Amino acid sequence: MDAKTTDPASPASPQPRGRRRKIAQPRQEPAAPVTRPAAAQRQEPGPAPEPEPEPRASAPTEPSAYTPASIPASAFTAASASAPAPAPAPAPVPTPAPAPAFVPPPVPRMPGPETPASPMASPAGSPSPDALLIRRTMAEIGPVADRTVSYFYALLFIHHPELRDLFPAAMDAQRDRLVKALLTAAEHIDDPAALGDYLSHLGRGHRKYGTRAEHYPAVGEALLGALARYASAVWGPETEAAWVRAYAAISQTMIDAAAEDERHAPPWWQAEIVSHELRTPDVAVVTVRPDQPYAFLAGQYTMVETPWWPRIWRNYSFAAAPRDDGLLTFHIRAVPAGWVSNALVGRARPGDVVRLGPPSGSMVADHASDDGMLCLGGGTGIAPIKALVEDVARHGRRRPVEVFYGARRTSDLYDLDTMLRMQREHSWLSVRTVVADTPSDALSGPLPDAVRAHGPWEAYDAYLSGPPGMIRSSVDTLVRIGMPSHRIRHDLVQELVAAGD
């Protein structure tokens, strides 16, 4: 940014001035707090890091030579404020301070079939008046998105400095999330079913950050102030009113969802590491024991926080179907500059205690169907694919499951022995490897190309897990060869907008 700018994102900039639009205090439903048992944890405090971004640890995130597509700038990643919940009890040692992403995606909750019509209602198939105003605002701030986000945080922290300690020290990823959250808003503003699930998920999932209902008005005021400054060409009373309605609906949806979730689930779980197996120099299989029962479905993922990097969470898929002993397993690849992943691979040991968020994701098997399952797993993306195969086996349905396991090199197929053992045990399971170094015993080239060369896949549902570029190119390939999009399942969109770090 130019040194002469007066944008308050710069420390030397003056305090932002102008009218602050008041946001009404959201309704907060009381809920009984969840009692949590204490858990022991070995202390290994590390030095405070210099802020440097970690690549988003999706489930999974490592780059891959066999994935031609890269992450587009419009990838949908959201940050959000969460539901009301008492600030969680601190972890034993050290104490991770909660770090909420306070800005919910500005998308209005649309009226359902039993909900009275609102100013955001519109005839089926046509954008609502509020949707048009919000999208017009988004188009206006697009070229100055970075300044808009900087100004938003400057307003928030200047007027509410007490909120700064709830955010991570490094704000780069946080800033990006806000812009991508707004893009998600513009994309799905007139999809009431998707938005209801999306916002409810955010409200439940962000309880672990300790966000409270009284934080929402502060965030709304800062958001409106930033939009008013950088979308001034299209900003006016009608546009402001549209954003106020949208933000009020969003915050209340999230608060209500979190209040309901608070009645029967903790905001986070402490989990002791009971096993740490280094499969390759940069991949570890980590097994943990939660301090309370943890219900999830095969194919889902969760967020993990380590004691060495408080307030920094990353997403990891469950690498096994639910077990009778309650243990959870993750496949972790250490990525360059990855704070959490490098700590889990190179520093964590049995006895250490991490924190887990609630389970997330919709890439789960439909056990009422006999259709085949086409499963593509790239890198550590094989983890949820393995869990899905175990889940199918436990349900006892003999449905064809075709697994394509992709990696950059043969040595990166760290879980191949497990997959081949499962193939020997189940006649309905087929496992193929796809690598870039063209070995004689495997397919080569981009994973989607290998899938296209086989088939046909008309009688299959697809399950995709891996780097975002691989997922996007695989979706494009499958749609081009005739697979309906509703039969292609992955958590790329949900992972980017909802649970991402």
C-alpha positions in Angstrom: 0.0 0.0 0.0 1.3 3.5 -0.8 2.9 5.2 2.2 0.7 8.3 1.6 -2.6 6.5 1.9 -4.9 7.3 4.8 -6.4 3.8 4.9 -6.5 2.8 8.6 -5.0 -0.6 7.8 -1.7 1.2 8.2 -0.6 1.7 11.8 0.2 5.3 11.1 -3.2 6.0 9.6 -5.7 8.1 11.5 -8.8 6.7 13.1 -11.6 6.0 10.6 -14.2 8.6 10.7 -17.8 8.8 9.7 -21.2 7.6 10.7 -21.3 4.1 12.3 -24.4 2.2 11.3 -25.8 0.5 14.4 -26.7 -3.2 14.3 -29.3 -4.4 16.6 -28.2 -6.8 19.3 -29.1 -10.3 18.3 -31.5 -12.4 20.3 -29.6 -14.9 22.5 -31.2 -18.1 23.8 -29.9 -19.3 27.1 -28.5 -22.8 27.2 -27.1 -25.0 29.9 -23.3 -25.1 29.8 -21.6 -28.4 29.1 -19.4 -29.7 31.9 -16.0 -30.9 30.6 -13.5 -33.2 32.4 -10.0 -32.1 32.7 -7.3 -33.6 30.6 -3.5 -33.9 31.3 -1.2 -32.4 28.8 2.6 -32.2 28.5 3.9 -28.7 28.2 6.2 -27.9 25.3 5.9 -24.1 24.8 7.5 -22.8 21.7 8.8 -19.4 20.8 6.3 -16.9 19.5 6.4 -17.2 15.7 6.8 -14.4 13.2 3.6 -14.1 11.3 3.7 -16.2 8.2 0.8 -17.8 6.4 0.3 -21.5 6.4 -1.2 -23.1 3.3 -4.8 -23.9 4.1 -4.8 -27.4 5.6 -7.8 -28.8 3.8 -8.6 -32.4 3.9 -6.0 -32.6 2.4 -4.0 -29.6 1.1 -0.6 -30.6 -0.2 0.1 -29.6 -3.9 0.4 -32.4 -6.4 2.1 -32.9 -9.7 -0.8 -34.8 -11.1 -3.3 -32.1 -10.5 -3.2 -29.6 -13.4 -5.7 -27.2 -12.1 -4.7 -24.6 -9.5 -6.8 -22.9 -6.9 -8.7 -20.1 -8.6 -8.9 -16.7 -7.0 -12.6 -17.1 -6.5 -12.3 -20.2 -4.3 -15.0 -19.9 -1.8 -13.6 -19.7 1.7 -15.7 -18.2 4.5 -15.0 -16.8 7.9 -17.8 -16.3 10.3 -19.0 -15.2 13.7 -20.4 -17.9 15.7 -23.2 -18.6 18.1 -23.4 -17.5 21.7 -21.5 -19.8 24.0 -19.7 -19.2 27.2 -16.0 -18.9 26.6 -14.6 -22.4 26.7 -12.5 -23.5 29.7 -8.8 -23.2 28.9 -6.8 -26.2 27.8 -4.5 -27.4 30.6 -1.0 -26.2 29.4 -0.6 -24.1 27.4 -3.9 -22.2 27.3 -5.1 -21.7 23.7 -7.0 -18.5 23.5 -10.1 -18.8 21.3 -9.7 -17.2 17.9 -13.0 -16.6 16.2 -13.3 -15.6 12.6 -15.9 -13.0 13.4 -17.3 -12.1 10.0 -20.1 -14.3 8.8 -20.6 -14.5 5.0 -23.0 -11.7 4.2 -25.8 -13.8 2.7 -29.4 -13.4 3.9 -31.3 -16.3 5.3 -34.1 -16.6 2.8 -37.7 -17.3 3.9 -38.7 -20.9 3.9 -42.1 -22.3 3.0 -43.5 -21.5 6.5 -41.7 -18.3 7.0 -43.5 -15.0 6.3 -42.2 -13.1 3.3 -39.6 -10.5 3.8 -38.1 -7.7 1.7 -35.6 -10.3 0.5 -38.3 -12.6 -0.9 -38.5 -12.9 -4.7 -40.3 -14.9 -7.3 -38.8 -18.3 -8.0 -36.0 -18.1 -10.5 -35.4 -14.4 -10.3 -32.9 -12.6 -8.0 -34.4 -10.9 -5.0 -34.0 -7.1 -4.8 -31.6 -7.5 -1.9 -29.6 -10.0 -3.8 -29.2 -7.6 -6.7 -28.1 -4.8 -4.3 -25.6 -7.1 -2.5 -24.1 -8.4 -5.7 -23.8 -4.9 -7.1 -21.8 -4.0 -3.9 -19.6 -7.1 -4.4 -18.8 -6.1 -8.0 -17.9 -2.6 -6.9 -15.4 -3.7 -4.2 -13.9 -6.4 -6.2 -11.0 -4.3 -7.6 -10.2 -2.9 -4.1 -11.0 -6.1 -2.0 -7.8 -6.0 -0.1 -8.3 -2.4 1.0 -11.9 -3.1 1.9 -10.8 -6.0 4.2 -8.0 -4.0 5.8 -10.4 -1.1 6.5 -12.9 -3.5 8.0 -10.4 -4.9 10.5 -9.1 -1.4 11.2 -12.6 -0.2 12.1 -13.3 -3.3 14.2 -10.1 -3.1 16.2 -10.1 0.7 16.6 -13.7 0.8 17.9 -13.4 -2.5 19.7 -9.8 -3.1 20.7 -10.8 -5.8 23.2 -11.6 -8.1 20.2 -8.1 -8.1 18.8 -6.8 -10.8 21.2 -9.4 -13.2 20.0 -7.8 -13.3 16.5 -4.7 -15.1 15.4 -1.4 -13.1 15.5 -1.0 -13.6 11.7 -4.0 -12.0 9.9 -3.2 -12.8 6.3 -5.4 -15.9 6.0 -8.1 -14.1 8.0 -8.2 -11.2 5.6 -8.6 -13.5 2.6 -11.4 -15.4 4.3 -13.6 -12.3 4.5 -13.4 -11.5 0.8 -14.1 -15.1 -0.2 -17.0 -15.2 2.3 -18.5 -12.3 0.5 -18.1 -14.1 -2.8 -19.9 -17.0 -1.3 -22.7 -14.7 -0.3 -23.1 -13.3 -3.7 -23.1 -16.8 -5.2 -25.7 -18.4 -2.9 -27.8 -15.5 -1.8 -31.0 -16.8 -3.3 -30.6 -20.5 -2.3 -32.5 -20.7 1.0 -31.9 -24.5 1.6 -28.1 -24.2 1.1 -27.8 -21.1 3.2 -29.8 -22.5 6.1 -27.5 -25.5 6.3 -24.4 -23.4 5.7 -25.1 -20.8 8.4 -26.3 -23.4 10.9 -23.1 -25.3 10.3 -21.0 -22.2 10.9 -22.9 -21.3 14.1 -22.3 -24.8 15.5 -18.7 -25.2 14.3 -17.5 -21.8 15.6 -18.7 -22.3 19.2 -15.1 -23.5 19.8 -13.9 -20.0 19.3 -15.9 -18.6 22.2 -17.7 -16.0 20.1 -20.6 -14.4 22.0 -23.8 -12.8 20.8 -22.6 -9.3 21.8 -19.8 -9.5 19.3 -22.1 -9.4 16.3 -23.2 -5.8 16.3 -19.6 -4.7 16.4 -18.7 -6.8 13.4 -21.8 -5.6 11.5 -20.9 -1.9 12.1 -17.4 -2.5 10.8 -18.6 -4.4 7.8 -21.1 -1.7 6.8 -18.5 1.0 7.4 -16.0 -0.7 5.1 -18.6 -1.4 2.4 -19.9 2.2 2.5 -16.4 3.6 2.0 -15.2 1.3 -0.8 -18.5 0.8 -2.6 -19.5 4.4 -2.4 -20.5 4.6 -6.1 -23.4 2.2 -5.5 -23.9 2.7 -1.8 -27.1 4.4 -0.6 -30.0 3.9 1.9 -31.5 1.0 0.0 -28.2 -0.9 -0.3 -27.4 -0.3 3.3 -30.8 -1.5 4.4 -30.3 -4.7 2.3 -27.0 -5.4 4.0 -28.5 -4.7 7.4 -31.3 -7.2 6.8 -28.9 -9.8 5.5 -26.5 -9.4 8.4 -29.3 -9.6 10.9 -30.7 -12.8 9.4 -27.3 -14.4 9.2 -26.3 -13.6 12.8 -29.6 -14.8 14.2 -29.5 -18.0 12.2 -26.0 -18.8 13.5 -26.8 -17.8 17.1 -29.9 -20.0 17.1 -28.0 -23.0 15.7 -25.2 -22.7 18.2 -27.7 -22.3 21.2 -29.4 -25.5 20.1 -26.1 -27.3 19.7 -24.9 -26.1 23.1 -27.7 -28.2 24.7 -26.1 -31.5 23.8 -22.5 -31.0 22.7 -19.3 -29.3 23.9 -17.8 -26.5 21.9 -14.6 -28.5 21.5 -13.0 -31.7 22.6 -9.6 -32.4 24.1 -7.9 -35.4 22.6 -4.7 -37.2 23.8 -2.3 -38.5 21.1 -2.0 -42.2 21.7 -0.1 -43.2 18.6 2.2 -41.3 16.2 3.5 -43.3 13.2 5.8 -41.6 10.7 5.0 -43.2 7.3 7.3 -41.0 5.2 9.6 -38.1 6.2 6.6 -35.7 5.8 3.5 -37.9 6.5 2.4 -39.1 9.9 -0.6 -41.2 10.9 -1.8 -39.7 14.2 -4.3 -41.5 16.5 -6.0 -39.6 19.3 -8.4 -40.4 22.2 -11.1 -37.7 22.8 -12.0 -36.8 26.4 -15.7 -37.2 25.6 -17.7 -39.3 23.1 -17.2 -38.0 19.6 -19.8 -38.9 17.0 -19.0 -38.5 13.3 -19.5 -40.2 9.9 -17.0 -41.8 7.6 -15.9 -39.3 5.0 -16.2 -36.2 7.3 -13.4 -34.0 8.7 -12.7 -31.8 11.7 -10.5 -28.9 12.8 -7.4 -29.4 15.0 -5.6 -27.0 17.2 -2.2 -27.8 18.7 -0.8 -26.5 22.0 2.2 -25.0 20.2 0.2 -22.7 18.0 -2.8 -21.5 19.9 -5.7 -20.0 18.0 -4.6 -21.6 14.7 -6.9 -24.4 13.5 -6.5 -26.7 10.5 -8.8 -29.2 8.8 -8.1 -32.9 8.7 -10.2 -35.8 7.5 -10.9 -38.8 9.6 -8.9 -41.7 8.2 -11.0 -44.5 9.6 -14.7 -45.2 10.1 -16.1 -44.8 13.7 -14.5 -47.4 16.0 -15.8 -49.2 19.0 -12.9 -47.9 21.1 -13.7 -44.3 20.2 -10.2 -43.6 18.8 -9.8 -41.2 15.9 -7.1 -41.3 13.2 -5.7 -38.6 10.9 -3.2 -38.6 8.1 -1.1 -35.4 8.3 1.3 -34.2 5.7 3.8 -31.5 6.7 3.5 -28.7 4.2 6.0 -25.8 3.7 5.5 -23.1 6.3 2.7 -25.2 7.8 2.5 -24.4 11.5 0.0 -27.0 12.5 1.0 -29.7 10.1 4.7 -29.5 10.9 4.0 -29.5 14.6 1.8 -32.6 14.2 4.3 -34.4 12.0 7.6 -33.4 13.6 6.9 -32.4 17.1 3.8 -34.2 18.5 4.3 -37.3 20.5 2.0 -39.7 22.4 0.8 -38.0 25.5 0.4 -34.6 23.9 -3.1 -33.1 23.9 -4.7 -31.3 21.0 -8.2 -29.8 20.6 -10.8 -30.9 18.1 -13.7 -29.0 16.7 -17.0 -30.6 15.8 -17.2 -33.0 12.8 -18.0 -31.4 9.4 -18.6 -32.4 5.8 -21.2 -34.1 3.6 -19.0 -36.5 1.7 -20.7 -39.5 3.3 -22.0 -42.8 1.8 -25.6 -43.4 1.1 -26.2 -46.8 2.5 -29.7 -47.0 1.1 -28.2 -47.1 -2.4 -26.8 -50.1 -4.3 -25.1 -47.9 -6.9 -21.3 -48.2 -7.3 -18.9 -45.8 -5.6 -16.1 -44.1 -7.6 -13.6 -42.9 -5.1 -10.7 -40.5 -6.0 -8.1 -39.9 -3.4 -5.1 -37.7 -4.0 -2.2 -37.6 -1.5 -3.5 -37.6 2.0 -6.9 -37.4 0.4 -6.9 -41.1 0.6 -7.7 -40.8 4.3 -11.5 -40.2 4.0 -11.6 -42.7 1.0 -10.2 -45.4 3.3 -12.8 -44.5 5.9 -15.6 -44.8 3.4 -14.4 -48.2 2.2 -14.4 -49.4 5.9 -17.9 -48.0 6.3 -19.2 -49.8 3.3 -17.7 -53.1 4.5 -19.2 -52.7 8.0 -22.7 -52.1 6.5 -22.4 -55.4 4.7 -23.6 -54.2 1.3 -21.9 -55.7 -1.7 -21.8 -52.7 -3.9 -18.9 -52.0 -6.3 -16.3 -49.6 -5.1 -13.6 -48.3 -7.5 -10.7 -46.5 -5.8 -8.2 -44.4 -7.7 -5.2 -43.5 -5.4 -3.1 -40.7 -6.8 0.3 -39.4 -5.8 3.3 -37.5 -7.2 5.7 -40.4 -6.8 5.4 -44.1 -6.0 7.0 -43.4 -2.6 4.1 -41.0 -1.8 1.6 -43.9 -1.8 2.2 -44.2 1.9 -1.1 -46.1 2.6 -1.0 -48.4 -0.4 -0.4 -51.6 1.6 -3.6 -50.9 3.7 -5.7 -50.3 0.5 -4.4 -53.5 -1.2 -5.1 -55.5 2.0 -8.6 -54.2 1.9 -8.9 -55.1 -1.8 -7.9 -58.7 -1.0 -10.5 -58.9 1.8 -13.4 -57.6 -0.3 -14.2 -58.8 -3.8 -16.3 -55.7 -4.5 -13.3 -53.4 -4.0 -10.8 -52.4 -6.8 -7.8 -50.2 -6.1 -5.8 -48.5 -8.9 -2.8 -46.2 -8.4 -2.1 -43.2 -10.5 1.4 -41.6 -10.2 3.4 -39.0 -12.1 6.7 -40.9 -12.5 5.1 -43.6 -14.8 6.0 -46.8 -13.1 5.3 -50.0 -14.9 2.8 -51.2 -12.3 0.6 -48.1 -12.1 -1.4 -45.7 -14.3 0.3 -42.4 -15.0 -0.7 -38.8 -15.7 -3.3 -36.6 -14.1 -5.8 -38.5 -11.9 -8.9 -37.2 -13.8 -7.4 -38.5 -17.1 -6.9 -41.9 -15.6 -10.5 -42.0 -14.4 -11.8 -40.9 -17.8 -9.9 -43.7 -19.5 -11.8 -46.3 -17.5 -15.5 -46.7 -16.8 -18.2 -46.2 -17.9 -19.4 -44.5 -14.7 -23.1 -44.0 -15.3 -24.1 -46.3 -12.4 -21.7 -44.8 -9.9 -21.7 -42.0 -7.4 -18.3 -40.2 -7.2 -16.5 -39.3 -4.0 -13.5 -36.9 -4.4 -10.9 -36.0 -1.8 -7.5 -34.3 -2.3 -6.0 -30.9 -3.3 -8.5 -28.4 -4.5 -7.1 -28.3 -8.0 -7.5 -32.1 -8.3 -11.1 -31.9 -7.1 -12.0 -29.1 -9.5 -10.4 -30.9 -12.5 -12.0 -34.2 -11.5 -15.4 -32.6 -11.3 -15.0 -31.0 -14.7 -13.9 -34.4 -16.2 -16.8 -36.3 -14.7 -19.4 -33.8 -15.8 -17.9 -33.8 -19.3 -18.2 -37.6 -19.6 -21.9 -37.5 -18.5 -22.0 -37.9 -14.7 -24.7 -35.7 -13.2 -23.3 -33.1 -10.8 -25.6 -34.2 -8.0 -23.9 -37.6 -8.0 -20.5 -36.1 -7.4 -19.7 -35.7 -3.8 -16.8 -33.8 -2.2 -16.3 -31.2 0.5 -14.3 -28.7 -1.4 -16.9 -25.9 -1.3 -18.0 -26.7 2.3 -14.3 -27.0 3.4 -13.3 -23.7 1.8 -16.3 -21.7 3.0 -17.1 -23.3 6.3 -14.4 -25.2 8.1 -11.3 -24.1 6.6 -8.7 -23.0 8.9 
